[in-house]
Amino acid sequence: MKHSLITVAVISALVGGGVVYSETQDNSWFQKPTAITKTSNLSGQATIAKTAYTSNDTSTTAYNKVKNAVLTVQNLQKSSGQQRDAWSTMFGSDSQNNSNSSELQTASEGSGVVYKIKDGYAYIITNNHVVADSDALQLITASGKKVKATIVGTDPQKDLALIKAQTDVIKTAATFGSVKQLQSGQQVLAIGSPLGSDYATSMTSGIVSAARRTLTAEETGAATATAIQTDAAINPGNSGGPLVNLSGQVVGINSSKIAASTDGTSVEGMGFAIPADIVQAFIDKTEK
């Protein structure tokens, strides 16, 4: 049964268009003992306990460690007046904005993760298909701040891109973890912007379905690739975001999923991420 991968950068301007190449943990909430406050009123004396809850959940801890390093990556493109008129009809853009046919529009949104901050620059890894054909790039931080970015290098065959931004508003960088000991059944978290920036830094949880899966060129639409298979939900917009272990380390870059076979059979929970060792090799080569 044949199938093809679907990359998961959301195409915000062409809804319904074609698709490009694409623990259960023990309840760890606990109640801390707190001081008792006594309050008097006319009918007598009531005792009120102030209750505080603190999470000791490993998933929450891992998420909080990396979330501020995860960004929305907006692919901005110039568009023709004809395209802009179509967008206006679909999304209700005002006619004044449509008068400038060279104005940049958000063509798609994906995700990215900061791996280094140095000399006033933040360096971000994402997918090549997230930044492909862009006229400009804009980043949106977890706090909602917008930053311009530029491409440092890309590898379409590996579907990776390195971008950078000169900024002082990005202050958190993620770290990469080893994938040598990654095992099927190990819990992982996917963090990104499914359906775009409105759902930035969303997290889904799952397991490693296969630590090392070979995908054929027919499946990827480009070249044979090695990927981590996971059942963590990966949706349009998650492309370029990190797949994270419970130590808060990046073990992969989310890139694609199989949604159906070519005969129309729907499938669930078949997402793929580029392993961290391949990502690191790309970074080392690009930064030389």
C-alpha distance (Angstrom), angle and dihedral (degrees) to the residues before:
residue distance angle dihedral
M1 . . .
K2 3.76 . .
H3 3.77 126.9 .
S4 3.75 140.0 163.6
L5 3.76 134.1 -136.8
I6 3.75 120.5 -108.4
T7 3.77 116.9 -149.1
V8 3.75 112.5 -138.8
A9 3.79 109.1 -138.5
V10 3.79 106.3 125.3
I11 3.81 114.5 -118.6
S12 3.77 98.0 -146.1
A13 3.78 97.9 -178.4
L14 3.78 99.7 45.9
V15 3.77 105.5 49.0
G16 3.77 109.9 -179.4
G17 3.80 92.3 14.5
G18 3.77 128.0 125.0
V19 3.76 124.3 -59.2
V20 3.77 121.3 -117.5
Y21 3.85 123.1 -144.9
S22 2.13 107.5 -55.7
E23 29.61 175.5 147.9
T24 2.26 127.4 -103.4
Q25 3.78 82.5 -144.4
D26 3.75 125.5 -163.0
N27 3.74 112.0 -98.3
S28 3.77 99.0 -89.7
W29 3.79 97.3 179.9
F30 3.75 110.6 113.8
Q31 3.75 135.4 179.6
K32 3.76 117.3 -119.6
P33 3.81 117.0 -141.7
T34 3.78 108.8 -112.9
A35 3.75 138.1 -173.9
I36 3.80 116.7 -84.9
T37 3.79 117.2 -121.4
K38 3.79 119.7 -154.8
T39 3.78 119.8 -148.7
S40 3.80 124.3 -170.1
N41 3.79 127.3 -151.6
L42 3.80 138.2 165.3
S43 3.80 95.7 -86.0
G44 3.76 96.3 50.6
Q45 3.78 141.5 -75.3
A46 3.80 124.1 -45.0
T47 3.78 126.7 -165.0
I48 3.83 114.9 -142.1
A49 3.78 122.7 -171.0
K50 3.80 117.3 -153.0
T51 3.79 105.5 -138.0
A52 3.80 122.1 -155.2
Y53 3.79 125.8 -174.7
T54 3.78 125.5 -158.1
S55 3.79 125.3 -171.0
N56 3.77 119.3 -131.9
D57 3.80 91.9 175.1
T58 3.81 112.5 140.1
S59 3.79 91.6 -146.4
T60 3.80 91.0 54.8
T61 3.79 91.2 47.6
A62 3.81 91.9 50.2
Y63 3.81 92.0 46.8
N64 3.80 93.3 49.9
K65 3.79 89.9 50.0
V66 3.80 94.7 58.3
K67 3.83 107.8 21.4
N68 3.82 96.3 93.8
A69 3.80 89.7 54.3
V70 3.82 91.6 58.2
L71 3.80 116.1 91.5
T72 3.78 138.5 -176.7
V73 3.81 109.9 -118.8
Q74 3.80 114.5 -151.6
N75 3.79 118.0 -159.4
L76 3.82 105.9 -147.8
Q77 3.78 120.0 -161.6
K78 3.77 138.6 174.9
S79 3.77 113.8 -115.8
S80 3.77 137.6 -162.1
G81 3.78 121.3 -108.0
Q82 3.79 89.2 -111.7
Q83 3.79 92.0 55.7
R84 3.77 91.7 45.3
D85 3.81 91.0 52.5
A86 3.81 88.6 54.2
W87 3.79 91.0 49.2
S88 3.79 89.9 48.3
T89 3.79 90.6 55.3
M90 3.78 92.3 47.0
F91 3.79 100.3 42.6
G92 3.82 103.0 23.4
S93 3.82 97.8 -115.3
D94 3.77 113.9 176.7
S95 3.79 119.8 -106.0
Q96 3.80 93.9 -120.8
N97 3.79 91.8 62.8
N98 3.80 90.4 47.1
S99 3.78 92.7 57.4
N100 3.80 92.4 80.2
S101 3.80 106.9 69.0
S102 3.82 93.2 -174.5
E103 3.80 94.7 56.5
L104 3.79 114.5 121.1
Q105 3.77 117.6 -111.1
T106 3.79 131.0 -169.0
A107 3.79 102.5 -102.6
S108 3.80 95.2 176.4
E109 3.78 142.6 -12.7
G110 3.76 129.4 -139.8
S111 3.78 137.6 154.1
G112 3.78 138.1 -98.6
V113 3.78 139.0 -177.5
V114 3.80 129.0 -137.4
Y115 3.79 111.6 -126.4
K116 3.81 100.4 170.1
I117 3.80 140.6 21.6
K118 3.79 114.7 -164.9
D119 3.83 138.0 153.9
G120 3.79 93.7 -7.2
Y121 3.81 94.7 -48.1
A122 3.78 131.1 108.2
Y123 3.80 114.6 -148.9
I124 3.79 117.7 -150.5
I125 3.79 134.1 -169.7
T126 3.80 120.3 -149.9
N127 3.81 140.1 143.3
N128 3.77 123.3 -68.3
H129 3.80 91.0 -130.1
V130 3.82 89.2 58.0
V131 3.82 92.5 61.4
A132 3.83 100.4 28.5
D133 3.83 116.4 128.8
S134 3.80 92.1 4.2
D135 3.80 122.1 153.8
A136 3.81 89.9 -164.2
L137 3.78 139.2 -5.1
Q138 3.78 129.9 -134.8
L139 3.79 126.8 -169.8
I140 3.78 125.5 -153.5
T141 3.79 115.7 -158.3
A142 3.79 125.8 -143.1
S143 3.83 87.7 -99.4
G144 3.81 92.0 52.8
K145 3.80 99.8 -104.4
K146 3.82 117.1 143.9
V147 3.80 122.9 -135.2
K148 3.81 131.7 178.1
A149 3.79 117.1 -124.8
T150 3.79 138.8 -170.8
I151 3.79 133.5 -150.6
V152 3.82 117.4 -105.9
G153 3.79 97.7 179.8
T154 3.79 144.0 -29.0
D155 3.80 140.2 -155.7
P156 3.83 110.6 -160.9
Q157 3.82 91.8 -174.1
K158 3.80 92.3 57.9
D159 3.82 91.2 32.9
L160 3.80 92.6 -127.6
A161 3.78 132.9 134.2
L162 3.79 133.2 -177.0
I163 3.81 117.0 -151.1
K164 3.79 133.5 173.6
A165 3.78 138.4 -157.9
Q166 3.80 130.2 -161.1
T167 3.78 101.9 -135.2
D168 3.78 145.9 122.3
V169 3.81 96.5 -151.1
I170 3.80 94.0 78.1
K171 3.78 106.9 76.8
T172 3.81 105.9 157.0
A173 3.80 128.4 76.1
A174 3.79 125.6 -174.0
T175 3.78 124.7 -134.1
F176 3.80 128.2 -132.0
G177 3.78 121.1 -121.0
S178 3.78 129.6 -150.6
V179 3.79 116.4 -93.2
K180 3.81 95.0 -168.0
Q181 3.80 92.1 93.3
L182 3.82 96.0 37.5
Q183 3.80 109.4 132.9
S184 3.77 138.1 -170.6
G185 3.79 109.1 -96.6
Q186 3.79 94.3 31.9
Q187 3.80 111.7 132.9
V188 3.79 118.0 -114.9
L189 3.79 136.9 175.8
A190 3.80 128.0 -139.3
I191 3.81 114.6 -151.2
G192 3.78 126.6 -173.7
S193 3.79 147.0 91.5
P194 3.81 108.5 -60.4
L195 3.82 109.0 -166.5
G196 3.80 88.7 6.5
S197 3.78 139.3 -75.0
D198 3.82 95.0 -28.8
Y199 3.80 86.6 75.2
A200 3.81 98.7 35.7
T201 3.81 119.7 163.7
S202 3.79 92.7 15.1
M203 3.78 114.2 162.7
T204 3.78 130.0 -149.1
S205 3.78 125.0 -175.5
G206 3.78 132.7 -143.9
I207 3.76 144.9 124.6
V208 3.76 136.8 -88.6
S209 3.79 104.1 -93.6
A210 3.82 93.3 -173.5
A211 3.79 123.9 1.1
R212 3.80 93.1 -150.8
R213 3.77 122.5 20.9
T214 3.81 124.8 172.5
L215 3.80 113.0 -140.9
T216 3.78 118.6 -162.1
A217 3.78 125.5 -127.7
E218 3.80 87.5 -112.0
E219 3.79 89.8 57.4
T220 3.80 96.3 45.1
G221 3.79 97.8 37.4
A222 3.81 89.4 -134.0
A223 3.80 122.4 46.9
T224 3.79 139.0 -24.1
A225 3.80 107.4 -76.7
T226 3.78 139.7 -171.6
A227 3.78 115.8 -135.0
I228 3.77 145.0 170.1
Q229 3.80 109.7 -117.7
T230 3.81 116.0 -145.0
D231 3.78 138.1 170.7
A232 3.81 92.3 -144.7
A233 3.80 106.1 121.3
I234 3.80 110.6 -96.2
N235 3.78 113.8 -174.0
P236 3.82 137.6 175.5
G237 3.80 105.9 -62.8
N238 3.81 95.5 31.4
S239 3.81 90.8 94.7
G240 3.79 111.0 120.7
G241 3.78 94.8 16.4
P242 3.80 122.5 121.2
L243 3.78 130.3 -92.6
V244 3.79 102.3 -146.7
N245 3.80 135.1 -163.3
L246 3.81 122.7 -139.1
S247 3.80 90.2 -92.3
G248 3.80 88.7 64.7
Q249 3.80 93.0 -109.7
V250 3.80 124.2 137.7
V251 3.80 110.4 -114.8
G252 3.79 96.9 168.0
I253 3.81 147.6 -0.3
N254 3.80 113.0 -117.1
S255 3.78 111.1 -124.2
S256 3.80 117.4 152.8
K257 3.77 150.0 -10.2
I258 3.77 141.3 -153.4
A259 3.79 110.1 -117.6
A260 3.80 99.3 168.5
S261 3.78 143.2 -6.5
T262 3.79 120.7 -111.0
D263 3.81 89.9 -98.5
G264 3.80 89.8 59.6
T265 3.79 99.5 -101.7
S266 3.80 107.4 151.4
V267 3.79 119.6 -136.8
E268 3.79 133.4 -171.4
G269 3.78 134.4 -152.4
M270 3.80 99.5 22.1
G271 3.79 105.4 128.8
F272 3.79 127.6 152.0
A273 3.80 135.1 -150.7
I274 3.79 131.2 -172.2
P275 3.83 107.3 -114.0
A276 3.80 117.6 -109.7
D277 3.81 94.5 -119.8
I278 3.81 90.8 58.4
V279 3.79 89.8 46.6
Q280 3.80 92.2 50.6
A281 3.80 91.7 49.3
F282 3.81 89.3 52.8
I283 3.82 91.1 49.5
D284 3.81 92.6 49.1
K285 3.80 91.6 49.6
T286 3.82 94.1 45.8
E287 3.80 95.2 47.2
K288 3.82 93.8 53.5
